[in-house]
């Protein structure tokens, strides 16, 4: 079963938030969903431009490109060679394509994250919010494994040098209440998968685990 089937990604706007593989997940979902309809990948924060699909800024270019290859990325040039949000709303993009996938969060490439009040930047009319977590963060000190470590500590009760546990991560996720589903990436080794199961058992939303690198996933709850 593909990731898009496992997560039951439906037509409309899907926001990818959290940490631990959002961009990789977005492009894997785009690849799978392109067999069912047209797909726009975009961001409400910033991403590196993809090398494997055209990057467009104007809406009037999108329909023609989608008719030829099914998947495009929409974004505007930003600092440091990255893309920022295009001058087109996610709702307008949803009128142009069957599926709109939005990378709606930043994590500085760390496996875990807590959020400030203005984060994540989820577009209005989003149909589904999928929170990613990197299993490589388990056992790391909060100060090294979590983006916004001060917020993570406040919500979890840990100190900056304490190791990240499934219980602490669940406390953060539950209190923030940002996700409709949780995908635990980097859960390849048996120990990582066991910790992912511990986390899933503490969450009020469906949880999935596996490896984006290996394209292997399973439903935990």
Buried (B, 14 or more C-beta within 10 A) or exposed (E): EBBBEBBEBEBBBBBBBBBBBBBBBBBBBBBBBBEEEBBBBBBBBBBEBBEEBBBBBEBEEBEEBBEEEBBBBBBBEBEEEBBBBBEBBBBBBBEBBBBBBBBBBBBEEBBBBBBEEEBBBBBEEBBBBBBBBBBBBBEBBBBBBBBBBEBBBEBBEBEEEBBBBBEBBBBBBBEBEBBBBBBBBBBBEEEBBEBBBBBBEBBEBBBBBBBBEEEEBEEBB
